[in-house]
Amino acid sequence: MNETLVTGGLVFIVGLVLVGPFLSKRVEKQLEAFLFVMGCLAVTISGLWSWHLVREALVDPIKITLAVLIAGVIFRFIRPKVGAWAHRFAGWFGYSALFFVIVAGLGLLSSVITAIIAALILAEVISALRLPRALEVRLVIIACFSIGLGAVLTPIGEPLSTIAISKLSGEPYHAQFFFLLKLLCKWVIPMALLLGILPAFLKSKHEGQSPTLTEDKPENFKDIFIRTGKVYLFVLALVFLGTGLTPVVDKYIVHIPSAAIYWVNTTSAILDNATLTAAEISPAMPIDTIKDALMGLLIAGGMLIPGNIPNIICASKLSIKSKEWAVFGIPLGMVIMLGCFILLLFT
């Protein structure tokens, strides 16, 4: 196929992927299926179909899917005790210590239990605490920043890390399970710990008051299996999409300076950061560009509800409005973005 036609077709697909969920409620609700179709179209236009690609797309989602399923089933059984444990901990050590454990603990554990389960635990704990709504909203936002960051450290933590490892598994990086841990730990772990300290400075009485956030309903096994299937299809679709967009990424995006990509990725506040990872990360990029791009995606993903999976889960379960999230999430995210950018410049 003519190179111009290939480029034009792929750019058109990128546009559909970015704006489709905003233009159509049906696309938003069936995002996994939509991305699967777009991924197949991208691979077809690029002429990159192969048995190796099909096998990779079928195999790569297995680890994160199993992690989501196993952790979801375990959480289903311990869920009734989570609130009581939180209250007991607060009684022993105080609310500041509890907030630190919620934010930093869930952030660092999310790479093992997955960002999805960490978000479900967060929603359950917040629902049980019965604190003033304004305090709870801010605590949820801070914790979701931490979960979104921490989950990147392993490929089972979140779809973004699964896709990044998949795209970098060949030459020259040969990315394996701990690749992102080695690349990003010196940034992600200190950020999660600092975010854990931040709630101690939120001023509010820690007494049961109304209104407060309350989880909509407990999950059943049907919900767990449906979510597991969606995670599998989502990652599979992004493997196809990332491969199909390779010609455009290698021709244009890899040449963008890393500092520019970092700030361009503030768009992940409104666009799912795993999708953006599939669209822009390439093994042709220098390692510093990959690092800057991923950090931009991870931080900006916490600023608004659509940015990453923990935000979407908690906002839905706890009925947090988009404006409530934006009022606190955008300023906090921009401060973190700026601070991280300065550090990246001098390291």
Number of C-alpha atoms within 10 A of each C-alpha: 8 7 10 9 12 19 17 14 17 25 15 13 21 21 11 16 22 17 12 18 17 14 11 11 11 12 17 14 11 13 19 21 16 19 25 20 14 22 26 19 19 27 22 14 20 22 12 15 16 10 8 9 15 13 10 15 21 16 12 19 25 17 15 25 23 15 20 28 22 16 18 26 17 12 19 16 9 11 18 12 12 16 18 14 13 21 16 13 15 16 11 11 10 13 17 17 16 21 22 21 19 25 28 26 20 29 33 25 18 27 24 24 22 31 33 27 26 30 27 21 20 24 23 25 22 24 19 19 20 18 21 18 17 15 17 22 25 18 22 25 28 27 31 31 29 32 36 36 31 32 30 31 27 24 28 26 29 33 30 29 24 28 24 26 23 23 23 20 16 12 10 11 15 13 17 14 15 12 19 20 19 11 15 18 15 10 17 24 19 12 21 25 18 15 22 26 17 15 24 16 8 13 9 12 10 13 10 11 11 10 11 19 23 19 18 13 9 12 13 11 12 9 11 17 15 11 17 20 14 16 23 23 21 21 29 25 26 30 30 27 27 25 24 27 28 24 16 19 21 16 11 10 19 20 14 11 11 20 16 13 21 22 18 14 24 24 18 25 25 18 24 19 29 26 25 22 25 29 22 24 25 23 20 19 20 14 14 13 22 24 19 24 24 28 24 27 31 30 29 32 32 34 30 25 29 20 25 32 24 31 27 17 21 25 23 15 19 21 14 21 12 13 11 16 20 18 13 16 25 16 12 18 23 15 11 17 20 12 11 17 17 10 10 15 9 6 5
